[in-house]
Amino acid sequence: MRNIIILLFISHLSWSQNQFSGIVRDSETMELLPFVNIVFDDSGQSQTTGSITNENGEFTLHGTFHKVVFSHINYEPLHVNLQEKSNEIFLKPKNYILDEIVVSKTSAKKYLKKILKSSTAKIQKNTQLKSYCREIVKVNNNYTKFSDALVDYYIKRGNGKSNIQLTQHRALKNKEHNSLSKGNVDNMNSGFNVKDYVKNAYDFDGLGRLLKSKEYDFIRKLKKEANGDEYEYIHIIPHIASKSMLNEGYVIIDPKTKSILEFKIYSAESHLNNSKLVNILIAKVQVKNVLNWTKFRYVNNQYILVYNRKQVDFFVKMGNKLDDDFSFMSDLFVFEFKNNAPMPAEGYNKTTIFEAGTNFKEEYWKKYNSFPLSGPEEKFINSIQ
């Protein structure tokens, strides 16, 4: 009897630690699909957002579930029973029965302003967002610093402003960090502020700046699927004649809830040559690329930030001290949320995750259904651990 109990316990333990991994592809082109939503059909966790594929279409899932739904705004949802340790998932592109420009008395620009206001109003205060967050620094295309953490964001205001706490974290640095540059770049930990990731996503900072500019056109389109589902796309198009370095992008809107489901802003390839060296204090800086990619979902009728990526690439010249290319990137993935959470009186007060150093009790980056690292990122981490 004792042996049977032990075997049952071992069997349960093995199942509870199941890991399912794989890749997601376009069924027609075979291209890998980044940032596909993965929702657990039978997890029973009503405030779990699920998971997401990384930029290479890869995913890793941990838990007792095996039924999941793969969904993407441009693909048919797919219900899958995961049984193998490695899975190859193929998503079929949606066939829209309607895809046309919306003709309205309200311009696309004014309409988007209203949608921004409506989406911001859906933020619930006293909500705790549990997230996996990472920050990556490159100098001259070489990895120099990597830091990640489990970060709890306690939303205390309607614009997403939060107190944050880092529950587990690690900070890794290339042993030849400074040799990758002509000068000392040891203080280059990140180009962003970890405290602002949720706020900047929920207050639609980047979109707001484009709406204030006169150098962009906005085109609103309605897409309707065969099952009756509708989405609105607003394309952001830079003026071709502009001599400035401009962005382009899109906003995906749910017309029923008047909510932004996704937006992506990035440097317009047509305007990259317009980037120029500008004087900032004692240095000259040339921005080469920017990216802001954010996704939201409704989970049990609550509007939740799921993913936010920020990236900036630029060149810095400062006398004989710096003559280098820098790249800063951050990823934030929200895997769970809690309503009516008590707000902590104090929180993490440093700017970057790297400054927190290393302190963890488990391999958290392999749990909580955070999206896996890319091959080059894993190679860098393994080389310095």
Secondary structure, DSSP 8 states (H G I E B T S, - for coil): -HHHHHHHHHHHHHHHT-EEEEEEEETTT--B--S-EEEESS---TTB--EE--TTSEEEEESS--EEEEEETTEEEEEEE--SSEEEEEE-B--EEEEEE---SS-HHHHHHHHHHHHHTT--SSEEEEEEEEEEEEETTEEEEEEEEEEEEEE-STT--EEEEEEEEEEEE-TTTGGGSSS--TT---SS-GGGHHHHHHTTHHHHHHHH-SSEEEEEEEEEETTS-EEEEEEEEE-TT--S--EEEEEEEETTTTEEEEEEEEE-GGGGGG---EEETTEEEEEEEEEEEEEEEEETTEEEEEEEEEEEEEEEEETTTEEEEEEEEEEEEEEEEESS----S----SSSSGGG--B-SS-GGGSTT-----HHHHHHHHHH-
